[in-house]
Structures are given as C-alpha cells and as structure tokens.
Amino acid sequence: MAMKELTSSPTARLATLGELIETTIPAFISPPPTRETLGAWFDAARIPRFKSNPPARGGGGPVFYSVAAVEKFFRSRILTS
C-alpha cells in the first residue's frame, strides 16, 4: 500500500509535510503556515520524524512525521470556539 493511500485514510501513521498540509493541518488552521514555519514548530515540539533511508541524514529523500503527534500538537495549541 502506497504512502499516499495511507495518508488519505483516518488511520495514517506517517505523512510527509506536503501530505500533512493537504490533509491534516487544514482541519486545525487555515490557511496552513509555510513549510519552514511548520518544520520549526514541529522541531521545537519534538514531533517524531522519520526518513525512509535513515543513513542518509545529510539530505535526500522525504521526511515523514507522526500524524498522531501532529494532531496532538495542534489540539493542545489551538483554541476551539
């Protein structure tokens, strides 16, 4: 099953920043912040992230974030009316 198919389902565990911007983040904040801002927020909050090829730390390849951790981050910081 491809990652794209997983992120469109409510049970996705990992997603790239682009996929999060398209699917998860609009449920909490619109318009979504820039990729740079989101990356800084997620790093500051220590949201788990994973690379498909861990030895390639210097660059290349997509980075996947924990969808559950991203949702928890926004739920704990966004006030609902």
C-alpha angles and dihedrals in degrees: 000000000000122000091241090060092048095052092053090060123077091239098062113142101187132027138167120247090256092053091048090052090052099043119013109026097056088063088065108028134015129227094027117235120251121281090250092054093047091048091052092047093048092047092049090049091046093234108181115255131183138195122216087228107035096188089061093077095143094068146293128094131051125294117225123209128204105258093204091053092049091051091048090049093055095041091054094048107035120078115221122213 
